[in-house]
Amino acid sequence: MIGLFILAVYVSVFVLSFLIVRFLVHRTVHDYTSLKTVTFGDESAVTSNRTASIVSVATIFLIWGSFTGSDWVPGFLHAPGPFVGDTSFTYTLETADGARDDATVHVRVFDFGETTENFDVDEGEGIAKNDAVAMSASRSTTILFDKNDEAKRNDGAHVVAIDGIEINDGGEVRTPAGRFALTDKGAISFAPPSGLQMEPIWLPPPEAVVGRVVEIANEGYRDSTLWKHLGYSLFRVIAGFFFGALLGIPLGYAMGLSDWFRGWFEPIVEFMRPVPPLALIPLVIIWFGIGETGKIILLFLASLWIMAISARAGVSGVNISKVHAAYSLGASKLQIMRHVIMPNSLPEIFTGARVAMGVCWGTVVAAELVAASEGAGMMIMVASKFQLTDIVLMGIILIGVIGFAIDILMRKAENLLVPWKGRS
């Protein structure tokens, strides 16, 4: 339910932001796109709206902060938090002979991260005695009400009502104090209102993640600094991608230009392309060991087939009229390769390179499972074993940021080296 509510909030902000920018913010842009007479359906006319990007990132941050009770988000934007403080409820005990008595259970709910401390209350008179229970927020607790009652469950005593509302064994009732249920053995299961905020062990607030970044950058993690971990991951990804492109691009060209090469290698490429890199980890360990070579080879295999297919698609997609024009002007095969096929296939190759780099970043976590002592993936996996969610999120965010930065650099390089992309 919380996930659906968060999705609804995100979609609502998206729609509202779109309408505001679309109808209330008027601005005139004079660029290449503004000079076009037809833009709908033209991919080259679609550029990233920076306002939308800023609002999107801000929305994600606000949702994250709101549903984690972050100090960086104004209090009025916080989602309802779990109940914290003192509450109580009354249960009605009925003995085997039909006698009834009421007792009050005083509950003290401690906030996330606080140590629960037991406390005492006056037990009162009668066969049912008052109880005191300490618990943590967003948790449920089982109350053995008869541990101090004169009438015991073993003697046939059982709870028949909570705050005046009748309840049966295995039944459930809700009151302003929370949710109550009777277990199969007649004990009371109690859960106070949990609100909509996430518990830090599941999703820590932004400041906790930033604090971890500063802490690990200064003190390190597992005997290595943060920059050393990221450096190892970056080196592995770039090395694996480089060797994948070094072999994959010539292979793709050969498959696009020669029917013999295509017939020979296409079964191999099409067979390996859908195989996820994770499935290759056992073979990589058996064949290449658990050293650095195995990790780079795994990333190499993750990028090889993508680069081969993108290069082949680039060659196959060259406008044949350009080839005919070059032949009519007396160009040789080498000149056609250099001046027609390679320039016109570069856009597809750059697109494949961006996809391959993203796959490599997605595979680096698995690659660093192979007995790695450094790397962002190693940090994530070790931290997950100890439920250090802030370190897990830190690693994921840093991998995403670095991957996004690399993608931006590759797009800049594409715009610089292939300015004719999207133009005939």
C-alpha positions, 0 to 999 in steps of 0.5 A: 500500500505504501508503494502504491501511495508513493507512486500516486504522489510521484505521478501527481507531481509529474502531471502537475509539473507538466501542466504548469510548465506547459501552460503557465511558463512561456518562453521562446527558444531560438535553436536548431529545433525551433527552425524546423517545420516538422518536429513530431516524430523527429527524434533529433527534435527531442531534447531533454527538458532541463526544467523537467529534469530538475523537478524530477530529481527534486520530486524524488528527493522530497518523496524520499525525505518525506517518507523517511522523516528527513530533517532536510525536508520541512516538517509539514511535508513529512508523511504521517509517522508511526505512533511514538509515546504512551498509549493503553488499551483495556482487555476483558478476561473471562474465566472458565466459570464465566466470571469477567474482569477488566485490566489495562495494558499500558504500552510505551512505544519508542522511536526508531533507534531508541533502546526500549526500557521496561517500566512498572505500573500498579497491577490493581485489584481483581483477577485480571491485572494491569500490565506494562509493555515497552516496544519499538515503533512500527513493530508488533508485540505479543502480550502474555496477559496472564503472566500476572493474572490470577486466571490463566489460559491453561485454566480456560481463561480467555480474552473476550473483548478489547476496549469493549469490542468483542474478539474471538480466538484468531480474530482481529479488531482495530481501535484508535490504539492500534490493531489487535489480534488473538493468537491461536493460543489466546495471547494478544498481538498488538501493533500500534499505528505504523503511519506511512514513514519507512523504518531506517533499516529499510530506507534511511533518510538522505542525511544518513546516506550523505553522512555515510559518504563523508564517514567512509570518505574520511575513514574508509571501509574494509581497509580501503577509502571510498575513492579506492573502492570507486576507482577499482570499480571504474577500472574494471568497468572501463577495462571490460568495456574497452576489450569488449569494444575492441573485439566486438566492433570489428566482429560486427563490421565483419558480420555486416559486410561478409555473408561468410562472417555473418553465417559463421558468427551469427549463431554464436552472437545470437546464442550468447546475447540473451545469456545474462552475465550473472549466469557466467560467473561459475564458469569464469571462476572455474576457468580464470580463477577469482583474481582480477582477470576473472572480473574483467573478463565477465565485464568483457563478455557483458559488453562484447555481444552488445558492441558486435550487434550495434556495429552490425546494425550500423553497417546494415543501416547505411543508406544504400544510395550513398554507397551507390553514389560513392561507387559512381564517383569511382571510390574503392572498397577501402574508400567506401569503408572509410568515408561512407560505411564507418561514418554512417555506422558510428551513431549505432555504435555510440548507442550500443556503447552507451547500452554496453557501459550501462550493462557493465555498471549493472554487472560490476556488482556481480563481478565483485562478488568473485572474492573482491576486496575492493569495489563499490559492489563489494561494499554493497554486498558486505553491507547488505549482510549486516543490514547497513542499508545506508551503505547499500544506498550510498553504493547504489547512488554512487554507481548510478551517478558515475554511470550517468556522468560517463553516459553524459561524456559519451553523449558529448563525444557523440555530438562532437564526433558524429554531428551528422546523427539524425540528418540525412 
